[in-house]
Amino acid sequence: MFLSRREILKSGSAGFGYLAFAGLANAQAAKEAPLAPKSSHFPGTAKHVIFLCMSGGPSHVDTFDYKPQLIRDHGKPGHYGGTLLSSPWKFRQRGQSGLWISDLFPNVGEHADDLCLIRSMQCDQPAHPSAMTQMHTGTSRFIRPSLGAWTLYGLGTENDSVPGFISLNPIAGNSRNYGSAFLPAIYGGTKVESGGQGNKESVRDITNKSLSRKQQRDQLDLLQMLNREKLERDKVQPQVEGVIEAYELAFRMQDAMPAVMDTSKETATTLAMYDVNSEETASFGLQCLLARRMVESGVRFVEVTLGPWDQHTNLKSDHKARAVACDKPIAALLQDLKQRDMLKDTLVIWGGEFGRSPEAQGSGSDGRNHNNKGYTTWMAGGGVKGGFSYGATDEYGYETVENKCHIHDWHATILHLLGLDHERLTYRYAGRDFRLTDVHGVVAKDILA
C-alpha cells in the first residue's frame, strides 16, 4: 500500500506521543520504585561488589608489592631522612601465575591466580580521614555520595526486601563512607555494626516482638499518611521522601533480613572454612560469610571493614594480627564464591586508603609512615584478569612509576566492570551534573579479562 508523505508524517507523529508517554511512565515508575533494577550503560561483567576495606593503610611493601632492592639495602639511608626497612616477612611466588605475595597472606596467596594486583595506586592525601573519604567518595574535601551509593543509584537492586547497599562494621563516626549525600537517601548504605573482635553476635534482632504484623502495618500506615501529607504540602522535601522509602524498606526487612543473617543452616564445612569459631578470626570470618549471603540474596554492594592497619610502631606484631584476622576469611570468601559460580559476576575488592613508607618510622625500626604516592589494592572476579599484576612502584616502593592508577581511575574502572560509564553516571544537584569521578578518571582497560 502506498502512503503519501503527509500520511507518513501524520501516523509517525502520533507515535511521538506514545514515546513521550512511555518515557514519563518509566520516569514515574523509577520515582515510585527507586531501588528497582535498572539497565546498565553497556553489558557489565560484575553484578555485585564486595569491598574489603582495610582501614588504616596496610603496608604494600609487606603484603603484595615485593621489593628485593629494599631487602638488599635494609638499614641504608632512605630518600626522606629515615633508614630503609626491609619487610620482616618473606615473599613467595604463588599459583601458576607466580605472583609475589607475602607470608602475611598465605591463604589468600593460594588464590593468586584469581587476583588482579594493582600495584600503582595513588590518592591525594596522606592523612587517614581525608584519604579514606576520597577512597569512598572521590573527594577529600566535600560531602559527596559514596561509591556504594553511586552503584545502587546506577543499577538498583535485585531484592527490594533487603538493603541494596550494606556496610558491615564501618568506621565509627564516618558515615560519609557509606552515605548518599545529595543522592536520594534510599541509595545510602545501611550500617550493620559488629559485636567486636572475637564476638560472633554481629547483628541485632531487627524484628519487633511487641507488636503483631497487622499492628505494625497499621502504625506505619498512619505515620506514612502524615509523611505524605507533609510531602504534598511542601511539594519538594527529599528528606521526607527518604523517610517514607526507608520506613517501607525497614518493614519489609523484618521478614527478609533475619533469614539472610541466619547462618545456622550453613554446613559445618563452610563454617570451618570461614574459621568462625576461632577467637582471632570469628568476627571478620562471620562478616565475610554474611557478605556472601547478602550478595546471594541480591544486595548490590557490601562493604566489610577491618582495622586498624596504622602501624607507626609495632609493625611486626600488629600487621601480623590484622592479617591473621582476615587471611583465612578472605580466602574462604573467594573459594565460596567460586564454588557457587558467583565469583564470575561478583567483584571482590581489597585495599586501604593508602600504603606505607619503605623507611622505618623516625628513629625506630618497627614501624612505617603513611604513603599515598604508591600502594597496592587488588580485585578478584567480576571480569578482571586473574593472576595479573598491573602497574609498579619504584625499586623501594616510594611512588608509582608505571601505569599510575589514581583513585579516580580506580572508581572509573569499578563502575566500568559494573556496566556503568563513569562520565554518564551523573546526578543533577545545585545547578550542575555531578559524578563520582568529578572531571577525572580513566578506565584501566589492561586489567579487564
Phi, psi and chi 1 to 4 in degrees:
 res  aa     phi    psi   chi1   chi2   chi3   chi4
   1 MET       -  133.9  178.9  178.1   67.2      -
   2 PHE   -86.5  131.8  174.7   76.9      -      -
   3 LEU  -116.5  133.8  -66.9  175.0      -      -
   4 SER   -74.4  165.0   68.0      -      -      -
   5 ARG   -60.7  -37.6 -175.5  173.5   63.6  177.3
   6 ARG   -61.5  -42.5 -178.3 -173.5  -60.7  -88.0
   7 GLU   -69.0  -37.1  -71.3  170.3  -38.0      -
   8 ILE   -63.6  -46.1  -68.9  172.4      -      -
   9 LEU   -64.5  -38.8  -71.3  172.2      -      -
  10 LYS   -64.2  -48.7 -178.9  179.3  178.3 -179.2
  11 SER   -72.3  -36.1   58.8      -      -      -
  12 GLY   -67.4  -37.7      -      -      -      -
  13 SER   -66.6  -28.0   62.7      -      -      -
  14 ALA   -63.8  -32.0      -      -      -      -
  15 GLY   -66.9  -27.8      -      -      -      -
  16 PHE   -61.4  -37.2  -62.7  148.6      -      -
  17 GLY   -63.7  -41.3      -      -      -      -
  18 TYR   -64.8  -40.7  -68.1  122.1      -      -
  19 LEU   -62.6  -43.4  -72.1  172.7      -      -
  20 ALA   -63.0  -42.1      -      -      -      -
  21 PHE   -63.1  -42.1  175.3   77.3      -      -
  22 ALA   -63.4  -40.8      -      -      -      -
  23 GLY   -62.8  -43.2      -      -      -      -
  24 LEU   -64.8  -40.2  -70.6  170.7      -      -
  25 ALA   -63.9  -42.4      -      -      -      -
  26 ASN   -65.2  -40.8  -72.8  -23.4      -      -
  27 ALA   -62.4  -41.2      -      -      -      -
  28 GLN   -66.2  -40.3 -178.8   63.9   25.1      -
  29 ALA   -63.0  -40.3      -      -      -      -
  30 ALA   -64.3  -36.2      -      -      -      -
  31 LYS   -68.4  -39.0 -174.8  175.7 -179.3 -179.7
  32 GLU   -77.6  -26.1  -68.1  175.0   -4.9      -
  33 ALA  -131.2   71.6      -      -      -      -
  34 PRO   -64.1  -20.1   23.9  -34.2      -      -
  35 LEU   -95.2    2.0  -67.7  179.8      -      -
  36 ALA   -60.8  148.0      -      -      -      -
  37 PRO   -56.9  140.0  -23.5   33.3      -      -
  38 LYS  -121.3  154.9  -57.8  173.6 -173.5  176.4
  39 SER   -74.1  138.3  -61.9      -      -      -
  40 SER   -77.5  169.0   56.9      -      -      -
  41 HIS   -68.8  -31.5  -64.2  140.6      -      -
  42 PHE  -156.6  164.3   47.9   82.8      -      -
  43 PRO   -59.7  120.0  -24.2   34.9      -      -
  44 GLY   -93.3  160.9      -      -      -      -
  45 THR   -96.1  -14.8   50.7      -      -      -
  46 ALA  -116.4  140.3      -      -      -      -
  47 LYS  -108.7  -23.0  -64.7  179.8  179.8  178.2
  48 HIS  -138.5  159.3  -51.6  -87.1      -      -
  49 VAL  -130.6  133.6  175.8      -      -      -
  50 ILE  -118.0  113.5  -63.4  176.0      -      -
  51 PHE  -103.4  113.1  177.5   22.9      -      -
  52 LEU   -91.4   95.3  -54.7  171.5      -      -
  53 CYS   -88.8  116.0  177.4      -      -      -
  54 MET   -98.0   92.6  -57.7  -69.3  109.4      -
  55 SER   -72.3  130.9  169.6      -      -      -
  56 GLY   114.2  -10.6      -      -      -      -
  57 GLY    89.2   74.2      -      -      -      -
  58 PRO   -63.8  146.4   22.3  -31.6      -      -
  59 SER   -77.7  118.2  170.6      -      -      -
  60 HIS   -67.1  -35.0   55.5  -62.1      -      -
  61 VAL   -76.5   -3.2  -63.8      -      -      -
  62 ASP  -112.8   -0.5  -68.0  -58.5      -      -
  63 THR  -127.1  -65.3   53.7      -      -      -
  64 PHE  -128.4    6.2  -63.1  101.7      -      -
  65 ASP  -125.5   92.3 -164.2    2.2      -      -
  66 TYR   -72.0  126.6  178.3   46.6      -      -
  67 LYS  -129.3   85.5  -65.5  -60.8  175.0 -171.3
  68 PRO   -62.0  -30.6   16.7  -28.9      -      -
  69 GLN   -66.5  -33.8 -170.0   64.6   40.6      -
  70 LEU   -64.0  -36.0 -177.2   60.5      -      -
  71 ILE   -67.0  -45.1  -61.7  171.7      -      -
  72 ARG   -65.9  -33.2  -71.7 -168.6  -73.0  -91.2
  73 ASP  -102.6   18.9  -70.0  -13.6      -      -
  74 HIS   -52.5  131.2  172.4   76.4      -      -
  75 GLY    89.7  -11.1      -      -      -      -
  76 LYS   -79.7  161.5  -67.5 -177.7  179.1 -179.8
  77 PRO   -62.6  138.0  -21.9   32.7      -      -
  78 GLY   -91.7 -171.5      -      -      -      -
  79 HIS   -75.5  -24.7  -65.9  -11.7      -      -
  80 TYR  -120.4   29.2  -59.1  108.6      -      -
  81 GLY    97.3  -15.8      -      -      -      -
  82 GLY   -92.5 -175.4      -      -      -      -
  83 THR  -107.6  144.9   57.3      -      -      -
  84 LEU   -66.7  138.2  -65.9  171.7      -      -
  85 LEU  -122.6  110.5  175.6   64.8      -      -
  86 SER   -72.5  158.6   65.5      -      -      -
  87 SER   -71.2  137.1  177.2      -      -      -
  88 PRO   -75.4   -3.7   23.3  -30.3      -      -
  89 TRP  -111.7  141.2  -64.3  -80.1      -      -
  90 LYS   -76.2  146.4  -71.1 -174.5  177.9 -180.0
  91 PHE  -102.1  143.8  -81.4   71.4      -      -
  92 ARG  -134.8  152.9  -53.8  175.1 -164.7  -85.0
  93 GLN   -80.2  130.4  -72.0 -175.2  -75.1      -
  94 ARG  -118.0  147.7  -42.2  -85.6  179.1  167.1
  95 GLY    64.8 -177.1      -      -      -      -
  96 GLN   -68.5  -26.8  -67.1 -176.1   -9.5      -
  97 SER   -72.6  -24.3   58.5      -      -      -
  98 GLY    74.1   23.5      -      -      -      -
  99 LEU   -62.7  136.5  -71.2 -178.7      -      -
 100 TRP   -81.1  119.2  -72.0   93.1      -      -
 101 ILE  -136.0  139.6  -63.6  174.2      -      -
 102 SER   -70.2  158.3  155.7      -      -      -
 103 ASP   -67.6   -7.2  -78.9   -9.3      -      -
 104 LEU   -63.3  -27.2  -90.8  178.3      -      -
 105 PHE  -127.5   63.1  -74.7   98.8      -      -
 106 PRO   -66.7  -35.6   24.6  -34.7      -      -
 107 ASN   -75.5  -42.6  -67.8  -76.1      -      -
 108 VAL   -61.8  -36.3  172.0      -      -      -
 109 GLY   -59.2  -26.6      -      -      -      -
 110 GLU   -67.0  -15.5  -67.6  179.5    3.2      -
 111 HIS  -107.1   24.1  -63.6  -90.1      -      -
 112 ALA   -53.5  -35.8      -      -      -      -
 113 ASP   -73.9   -5.7  -66.1  -25.3      -      -
 114 ASP  -101.1  -10.1  -65.7  -45.2      -      -
 115 LEU   -91.3  141.4  -56.3 -174.7      -      -
 116 CYS  -115.2  102.9  178.2      -      -      -
 117 LEU   -82.9  124.3  -57.1  179.9      -      -
 118 ILE  -103.4   99.3  -56.1  176.8      -      -
 119 ARG   -97.6   21.0  -71.5  170.5  162.2  156.3
 120 SER  -134.6   33.4   52.8      -      -      -
 121 MET   -71.9  147.7  -68.7  -65.6  -57.8      -
 122 GLN  -144.4  145.6  -73.4 -170.6  -19.4      -
 123 CYS  -135.6  177.3   68.9      -      -      -
 124 ASP   -91.8  -16.2  -63.6  -27.4      -      -
 125 GLN  -127.4  138.5  -59.8  -69.8  -28.0      -
 126 PRO   -94.7    8.2   33.0  -33.1      -      -
 127 ALA  -102.6  141.2      -      -      -      -
 128 HIS   -55.8  -56.0  -67.5  -68.6      -      -
 129 PRO   -59.5  -45.5  -22.8   34.5      -      -
 130 SER   -71.0  -39.5   52.4      -      -      -
 131 ALA   -67.5  -39.8      -      -      -      -
 132 MET   -64.8  -40.7 -177.4   63.3   72.2      -
 133 THR   -65.0  -41.3  -60.1      -      -      -
 134 GLN   -66.3  -38.2 -174.1  176.3   35.8      -
 135 MET   -60.2  -34.1  179.5  173.2   67.4      -
 136 HIS   -90.5  -30.9  -77.4   86.6      -      -
 137 THR  -122.8   -8.6   70.6      -      -      -
 138 GLY    90.7  -11.2      -      -      -      -
 139 THR  -137.9  148.7  178.3      -      -      -
 140 SER  -100.8   -5.3   59.4      -      -      -
 141 ARG  -113.8  -29.7  -66.2  174.4  -67.5  171.8
 142 PHE  -115.5  163.6  -54.1  107.6      -      -
 143 ILE   -85.2  112.8  -61.8  175.2      -      -
 144 ARG  -134.0  159.6  -64.5  -72.5 -175.3  -97.0
 145 PRO   -63.2  147.2  -21.9   33.5      -      -
 146 SER   -80.6  164.7   61.1      -      -      -
 147 LEU   -54.6  -44.8  169.9   61.6      -      -
 148 GLY   -63.3  -38.9      -      -      -      -
 149 ALA   -66.1  -42.4      -      -      -      -
 150 TRP   -62.8  -39.6  -82.0  112.8      -      -
 151 THR   -62.0  -45.6  -59.8      -      -      -
 152 LEU   -67.2  -40.6 -171.2   55.3      -      -
 153 TYR   -61.0  -39.7  166.2   67.5      -      -
 154 GLY   -76.4  -33.2      -      -      -      -
 155 LEU  -117.7  -15.3  -65.4  177.3      -      -
 156 GLY    69.9 -166.8      -      -      -      -
 157 THR  -129.6  163.5 -174.4      -      -      -
 158 GLU   -94.8   -3.7  -63.1  176.2  -14.2      -
 159 ASN  -148.1  108.7 -174.8  -15.2      -      -
 160 ASP   -81.7    5.9   67.7   -3.9      -      -
 161 SER  -101.2   -1.4  -66.6      -      -      -
 162 VAL  -131.1  154.9  -63.4      -      -      -
 163 PRO   -60.0  145.4  -20.2   32.0      -      -
 164 GLY   -80.2  -16.1      -      -      -      -
 165 PHE  -142.3  119.2  170.7   22.0      -      -
 166 ILE  -125.3  133.7  -65.9  176.5      -      -
 167 SER  -112.6  112.6 -178.8      -      -      -
 168 LEU   -91.0  124.8  -73.8  165.0      -      -
 169 ASN    55.9   51.4 -163.9   26.8      -      -
 170 PRO   -70.0  164.5   28.8  -35.7      -      -
 171 ILE   -64.1  128.8  -60.2  170.6      -      -
 172 ALA   -61.6  135.7      -      -      -      -
 173 GLY    78.0    9.0      -      -      -      -
 174 ASN  -128.8   69.7 -159.9  -17.3      -      -
 175 SER   -71.5  -12.3   58.5      -      -      -
 176 ARG   -59.9  -30.7  -71.5 -171.6 -168.6 -176.6
 177 ASN   -62.2  -25.4  -66.0  -12.9      -      -
 178 TYR  -127.5   17.7   54.1   89.8      -      -
 179 GLY   -85.5  168.4      -      -      -      -
 180 SER  -106.0   -8.6   60.8      -      -      -
 181 ALA    50.6 -119.5      -      -      -      -
 182 PHE   -86.4   -6.9   49.6   70.4      -      -
 183 LEU   -67.0  154.6  -71.1  178.3      -      -
 184 PRO   -50.4  141.4  -29.2   36.3      -      -
 185 ALA   -58.5  -26.3      -      -      -      -
 186 ILE   -63.6  -18.2 -163.1   66.0      -      -
 187 TYR   -88.4   -4.4  -62.2  117.8      -      -
 188 GLY   -71.7  160.4      -      -      -      -
 189 GLY   -78.1  148.2      -      -      -      -
 190 THR   -92.3  121.4  -63.0      -      -      -
 191 LYS   -81.3  129.8  177.0  176.4   69.9  171.3
 192 VAL  -126.0  110.2  177.4      -      -      -
 193 GLU   -85.4  147.8  -67.3 -178.0  -55.4      -
 194 SER   -86.4  158.3  163.7      -      -      -
 195 GLY   -78.9   -4.2      -      -      -      -
 196 GLY   107.2  171.0      -      -      -      -
 197 GLN   -58.1  125.7 -170.8   75.7    9.9      -
 198 GLY    80.5    1.5      -      -      -      -
 199 ASN  -104.4  119.1 -171.4  -27.6      -      -
 200 LYS   -84.6   -5.4  -67.2 -168.5  -73.1 -177.9
 201 GLU   -84.3   86.9  -63.5  -60.8  -35.6      -
 202 SER   -85.1  -27.2  -69.3      -      -      -
 203 VAL  -137.4  138.9 -174.7      -      -      -
 204 ARG   -74.3  155.9  -61.0 -177.6 -174.9   92.6
 205 ASP   -71.7  118.4 -174.5   -7.5      -      -
 206 ILE   -94.6   -0.5   63.0  170.4      -      -
 207 THR   -75.0  150.0   55.4      -      -      -
 208 ASN   -97.7  108.2 -170.6  -28.9      -      -
 209 LYS   -84.7  -16.2  -59.1  -74.4 -164.6  -58.9
 210 SER   -85.5  -19.7   61.8      -      -      -
 211 LEU  -125.4  147.4  -62.6  175.1      -      -
 212 SER   -73.0  167.2   69.3      -      -      -
 213 ARG   -57.5  -45.7  179.8   82.0  171.4  172.4
 214 LYS   -65.6  -40.3 -176.2  178.7 -176.0  -53.6
 215 GLN   -63.4  -40.2  -72.3  172.6  -36.2      -
 216 GLN   -62.9  -42.5  -69.2  179.2   58.6      -
 217 ARG   -65.3  -42.3 -174.4   68.6 -107.0 -178.6
 218 ASP   -62.8  -43.4  -70.2  -15.9      -      -
 219 GLN   -63.1  -43.5 -174.5 -177.1   68.9      -
 220 LEU   -67.0  -39.4 -178.6   57.6      -      -
 221 ASP   -60.8  -40.6  -73.8  -17.0      -      -
 222 LEU   -63.5  -46.0  173.9   60.7      -      -
 223 LEU   -63.5  -42.7 -174.6   59.8      -      -
 224 GLN   -67.3  -33.1  -62.5  -67.4   58.3      -
 225 MET   -62.1  -43.1  180.0 -174.2   70.7      -
 226 LEU   -66.2  -39.4  -63.2  173.3      -      -
 227 ASN   -63.9  -41.8  -76.0  -28.2      -      -
 228 ARG   -69.8  -33.6  -69.8 -169.8  177.8   95.1
 229 GLU   -63.3  -41.5  -74.7  179.0   -4.2      -
 230 LYS   -65.1  -41.5  177.8  173.9  175.9   55.5
 231 LEU   -62.8  -41.7 -171.5   60.4      -      -
 232 GLU   -65.7  -37.8  178.2   63.9   25.0      -
 233 ARG   -71.9  -41.4 -175.2  170.4   61.4 -108.0
 234 ASP   -88.8  -11.9  -64.3  -12.4      -      -
 235 LYS    68.5  -63.2  -58.3  -57.2 -179.6 -175.3
 236 VAL  -116.2  112.4  178.1      -      -      -
 237 GLN  -151.9   79.1 -169.5   59.5  -96.9      -
 238 PRO   -56.0  -35.5  -22.4   32.7      -      -
 239 GLN   -63.9  -40.1  -65.9   88.7  -12.7      -
 240 VAL   -68.3  -41.1  177.3      -      -      -
 241 GLU   -58.1  -43.7  -70.1  179.4   -4.4      -
 242 GLY   -63.0  -39.5      -      -      -      -
 243 VAL   -64.5  -44.5  166.5      -      -      -
 244 ILE   -58.0  -49.2  -69.4  171.6      -      -
 245 GLU   -66.1  -40.3  -67.5  157.2   -2.9      -
 246 ALA   -66.2  -40.0      -      -      -      -
 247 TYR   -64.2  -41.2  -78.3  179.4      -      -
 248 GLU   -65.3  -41.9  -69.1  -63.8  -22.2      -
 249 LEU   -63.3  -42.5  173.7   59.4      -      -
 250 ALA   -60.7  -38.2      -      -      -      -
 251 PHE   -64.4  -43.5 -177.2   77.0      -      -
 252 ARG   -68.8  -32.9  -63.9 -168.3  -60.7  -89.4
 253 MET   -61.4  -28.6  -79.3  171.4   58.6      -
 254 GLN   -59.6  -29.0  -68.8 -176.4   96.6      -
 255 ASP   -86.0  -41.6  -73.1  -24.7      -      -
 256 ALA   -85.3  -44.0      -      -      -      -
 257 MET   -66.7  -39.5  -79.4  -57.9  -72.2      -
 258 PRO   -56.6  -36.1  -29.3   37.9      -      -
 259 ALA   -68.7  -38.8      -      -      -      -
 260 VAL   -64.8  -39.4  173.6      -      -      -
 261 MET   -81.8  -10.0  -50.0  -55.9  -65.4      -
 262 ASP   -83.1  107.3 -179.1    9.2      -      -
 263 THR   -96.5    8.7   60.7      -      -      -
 264 SER   -65.9  -23.3   63.6      -      -      -
 265 LYS   -92.0   -0.3  -67.2 -176.8  175.1   60.1
 266 GLU   -69.3  146.6  -65.0  -73.7  -12.7      -
 267 THR   -70.2  157.2   65.8      -      -      -
 268 ALA   -60.1  -33.8      -      -      -      -
 269 THR   -63.9  -43.4  -59.3      -      -      -
 270 THR   -65.9  -44.8  -62.3      -      -      -
 271 LEU   -62.4  -38.4  -64.8  173.2      -      -
 272 ALA   -68.9  -36.2      -      -      -      -
 273 MET   -61.4  -41.7 -177.4  169.9   66.0      -
 274 TYR   -80.5   -6.4  -77.9   93.2      -      -
 275 ASP    57.5   46.5 -148.9   11.6      -      -
 276 VAL   -78.2   -6.9  -60.9      -      -      -
 277 ASN  -102.9    2.4  -67.7  -45.0      -      -
 278 SER   -93.6  136.7  167.1      -      -      -
 279 GLU   -59.4  -36.0 -177.0  176.4   -6.9      -
 280 GLU   -72.8  -31.4  -65.6  172.3  -45.4      -
 281 THR  -115.2   -3.4   57.6      -      -      -
 282 ALA   -56.0  -50.1      -      -      -      -
 283 SER   -65.9  -52.8 -180.0      -      -      -
 284 PHE   -70.9  -33.6 -164.5   76.1      -      -
 285 GLY   -61.2  -44.6      -      -      -      -
 286 LEU   -65.8  -38.3 -176.9   58.6      -      -
 287 GLN   -66.4  -37.4  -71.1  173.6   71.3      -
 288 CYS   -65.4  -40.1  -75.6      -      -      -
 289 LEU   -62.9  -43.7  175.3   55.8      -      -
 290 LEU   -63.6  -36.8  -70.6  174.2      -      -
 291 ALA   -60.2  -43.1      -      -      -      -
 292 ARG   -62.7  -43.6 -172.6  -91.0  -70.8  166.9
 293 ARG   -65.0  -36.7  -68.7  177.7   62.9   85.1
 294 MET   -66.3  -46.1  -71.7  171.0  179.1      -
 295 VAL   -61.4  -40.7  164.6      -      -      -
 296 GLU   -61.3  -31.2 -155.6  169.5   27.1      -
 297 SER   -86.7   -2.7   71.3      -      -      -
 298 GLY   111.2    0.7      -      -      -      -
 299 VAL   -63.8  133.3  178.5      -      -      -
 300 ARG   -78.0  -41.4 -176.0   70.5   68.5 -176.5
 301 PHE  -139.6  123.7 -165.5  106.1      -      -
 302 VAL  -124.2  130.6 -178.0      -      -      -
 303 GLU  -116.7  133.3  178.7  167.9  -12.2      -
 304 VAL  -122.3  127.1 -172.9      -      -      -
 305 THR  -111.8  139.0  -57.0      -      -      -
 306 LEU  -138.7  136.8  176.6   72.4      -      -
 307 GLY  -171.3 -176.2      -      -      -      -
 308 PRO   -91.3  144.1   32.5  -33.5      -      -
 309 TRP  -102.7   17.6  -69.0   85.4      -      -
 310 ASP   -88.7   73.5 -169.7   23.9      -      -
 311 GLN   -97.4   85.1  -86.6   74.9   65.6      -
 312 HIS   -74.1  -24.1  -65.4  -90.8      -      -
 313 THR  -137.2  169.8   59.6      -      -      -
 314 ASN    53.8   38.0  -59.4  -37.6      -      -
 315 LEU   -58.2  -46.6  174.1   76.6      -      -
 316 LYS   -63.5  -45.3 -169.3  170.6 -178.0  179.4
 317 SER   -77.0  -42.4   61.6      -      -      -
 318 ASP   -81.1  -37.3  -70.0   -3.8      -      -
 319 HIS   -63.6  -37.9 -109.4   50.2      -      -
 320 LYS   -62.7  -43.4  177.4   67.1  173.8  177.6
 321 ALA   -62.6  -42.3      -      -      -      -
 322 ARG   -64.7  -42.4  -62.2  -64.3   90.6   74.8
 323 ALA   -66.0  -41.0      -      -      -      -
 324 VAL   -60.3  -38.7  166.5      -      -      -
 325 ALA   -64.9  -27.2      -      -      -      -
 326 CYS  -120.5  -14.4   69.3      -      -      -
 327 ASP   -60.1  -55.5  178.4   41.8      -      -
 328 LYS   -64.1  -45.6  -77.0 -173.6  179.1  179.7
 329 PRO   -59.7  -40.2  -29.0   37.6      -      -
 330 ILE   -66.6  -43.0  -67.7  172.6      -      -
 331 ALA   -61.1  -39.7      -      -      -      -
 332 ALA   -64.1  -41.4      -      -      -      -
 333 LEU   -60.5  -46.0  176.1   63.3      -      -
 334 LEU   -62.6  -44.1  -65.2  173.5      -      -
 335 GLN   -65.1  -43.3 -179.1  178.4  -22.0      -
 336 ASP   -62.9  -46.6 -156.4    5.9      -      -
 337 LEU   -61.5  -40.2  -69.8  170.5      -      -
 338 LYS   -67.3  -45.0 -161.7  169.4 -175.3  177.9
 339 GLN   -71.5  -18.9   67.1 -169.7   16.7      -
 340 ARG   -94.1    6.9  -67.0  169.6 -174.2  -89.2
 341 ASP    60.0   34.0 -160.0   30.1      -      -
 342 MET  -105.8  -17.0  -66.9  171.2   61.2      -
 343 LEU   -67.0  -29.1 -173.1   60.2      -      -
 344 LYS   -61.9  -29.9   63.9 -176.9 -178.0 -176.1
 345 ASP  -122.4   17.8   56.0   16.8      -      -
 346 THR  -117.1  118.7  -59.0      -      -      -
 347 LEU   -89.2  115.9  179.3   64.7      -      -
 348 VAL   -99.9  127.8 -179.6      -      -      -
 349 ILE  -121.5  137.1  -53.9  168.0      -      -
 350 TRP  -126.2  134.3 -179.1   96.5      -      -
 351 GLY   169.2  161.6      -      -      -      -
 352 GLY  -113.4 -176.3      -      -      -      -
 353 GLU   -72.7  -22.6   64.8  -92.6   40.0      -
 354 PHE  -167.4 -175.1   42.6   57.0      -      -
 355 GLY  -106.9 -153.2      -      -      -      -
 356 ARG  -136.4  162.6  -53.1 -157.1   77.0   82.3
 357 SER   -76.1  151.0   68.2      -      -      -
 358 PRO   -72.8  -14.3  -13.8   28.1      -      -
 359 GLU   -90.4  153.4  -63.1  179.0    1.2      -
 360 ALA   -68.4  148.7      -      -      -      -
 361 GLN   -68.8  116.3  177.3   77.0   56.9      -
 362 GLY    55.3 -132.1      -      -      -      -
 363 SER   -92.0   -0.7   59.7      -      -      -
 364 GLY   -78.2  176.3      -      -      -      -
 365 SER  -130.7   11.4   59.8      -      -      -
 366 ASP  -139.9   51.2 -170.7   27.4      -      -
 367 GLY  -171.3  161.0      -      -      -      -
 368 ARG  -135.9  151.1  -59.6 -172.5 -171.6  -83.5
 369 ASN   -88.0 -179.9 -148.1  -27.0      -      -
 370 HIS   -74.5  152.7  -56.8  166.6      -      -
 371 ASN  -148.4  108.0 -178.8    6.0      -      -
 372 ASN  -101.4   -0.1   63.6  -56.7      -      -
 373 LYS   -90.5  -12.2  -64.3 -179.7  179.5  179.3
 374 GLY  -171.6  120.4      -      -      -      -
 375 TYR  -159.7 -177.3   57.3  100.3      -      -
 376 THR  -123.6  135.8  -59.8      -      -      -
 377 THR  -125.0  167.8   63.9      -      -      -
 378 TRP  -139.6  158.7   58.9 -106.1      -      -
 379 MET  -127.8  157.1  -59.6  179.7 -176.0      -
 380 ALA  -147.6  146.1      -      -      -      -
 381 GLY    70.8 -168.4      -      -      -      -
 382 GLY    59.7   18.9      -      -      -      -
 383 GLY    98.6   13.9      -      -      -      -
 384 VAL   -97.7  159.7  -60.2      -      -      -
 385 LYS   -70.7  130.9  -69.4  177.6 -179.1  175.8
 386 GLY   -91.0  151.8      -      -      -      -
 387 GLY    64.2   36.6      -      -      -      -
 388 PHE  -128.9  141.6 -173.8   70.1      -      -
 389 SER  -117.9  129.2  176.6      -      -      -
 390 TYR  -119.4  129.1  176.5   78.4      -      -
 391 GLY    76.6  173.4      -      -      -      -
 392 ALA  -160.0  151.2      -      -      -      -
 393 THR   -98.6  174.4   53.9      -      -      -
 394 ASP   -67.0 -178.3   59.9   74.6      -      -
 395 GLU   -64.1  -17.9   59.9 -176.1   -3.9      -
 396 TYR  -107.1  -20.0  -64.5  124.4      -      -
 397 GLY    97.4   22.6      -      -      -      -
 398 TYR   -73.1  -47.6  -81.4  106.8      -      -
 399 GLU  -154.3  164.6   58.1 -175.4  -73.3      -
 400 THR   -71.2  135.1  -66.0      -      -      -
 401 VAL  -124.4   -6.8  -65.4      -      -      -
 402 GLU  -146.3  129.5  177.9 -174.2  -38.8      -
 403 ASN    51.6   58.4  -70.5  -28.8      -      -
 404 LYS   -52.6  133.3 -179.7 -177.0   77.6  170.3
 405 CYS  -121.9   91.3 -173.0      -      -      -
 406 HIS   -69.7  161.4 -173.0  -87.5      -      -
 407 ILE   -58.2  -31.2 -154.6   72.9      -      -
 408 HIS   -65.6  -39.5  -65.4  -51.3      -      -
 409 ASP   -66.3  -39.4  -53.7  -36.9      -      -
 410 TRP   -60.3  -47.4 -169.2   67.4      -      -
 411 HIS   -62.6  -44.7  -74.8  153.7      -      -
 412 ALA   -59.4  -38.2      -      -      -      -
 413 THR   -70.7  -42.0  -56.2      -      -      -
 414 ILE   -60.6  -47.4  -67.5  168.1      -      -
 415 LEU   -62.0  -39.8  -67.4  178.9      -      -
 416 HIS   -59.4  -43.5 -178.4   88.7      -      -
 417 LEU   -61.8  -27.9  -69.7  162.4      -      -
 418 LEU   -84.9   -0.5  -70.1  161.8      -      -
 419 GLY    86.2   19.7      -      -      -      -
 420 LEU  -114.7  129.1  -63.5  169.8      -      -
 421 ASP   -82.4  116.0 -176.6  -22.1      -      -
 422 HIS   -63.8  -20.5   71.3  104.9      -      -
 423 GLU   -84.1  -19.5  -66.1 -176.8  -10.2      -
 424 ARG  -100.5  -18.4  -66.5  169.0   57.9 -167.3
 425 LEU   -80.2   90.9 -176.1   65.9      -      -
 426 THR  -128.2  162.8   62.3      -      -      -
 427 TYR  -142.1  128.8 -172.5   85.5      -      -
 428 ARG   -83.6  125.8 -167.2  154.4 -169.5   84.2
 429 TYR  -151.7  136.9  172.9   73.6      -      -
 430 ALA    53.8   35.9      -      -      -      -
 431 GLY    88.1    2.0      -      -      -      -
 432 ARG  -147.5  163.5   76.6  175.2  180.0   92.0
 433 ASP   -86.0  125.7  -69.0  -24.0      -      -
 434 PHE  -104.5  153.8  -76.4   83.2      -      -
 435 ARG  -145.5  164.8   68.9 -173.0 -150.6 -148.1
 436 LEU   -60.0  -38.2  173.3   62.4      -      -
 437 THR   -95.1   10.3   51.7      -      -      -
 438 ASP    56.7 -115.7 -166.4   26.6      -      -
 439 VAL  -115.8   22.8  -64.7      -      -      -
 440 HIS  -121.3 -170.2  -48.8  -77.3      -      -
 441 GLY   100.0  125.2      -      -      -      -
 442 VAL  -130.5  130.0  176.8      -      -      -
 443 VAL   -67.2  131.0  174.9      -      -      -
 444 ALA   -80.7   81.3      -      -      -      -
 445 LYS   -66.0  -23.2  -67.5 -175.7  178.1  178.7
 446 ASP   -66.2  -19.2  -72.0  -13.2      -      -
 447 ILE   -90.6   -5.8   77.4  168.2      -      -
 448 LEU   -75.6  133.6  -52.5  179.3      -      -
 449 ALA   -70.6      -      -      -      -      -
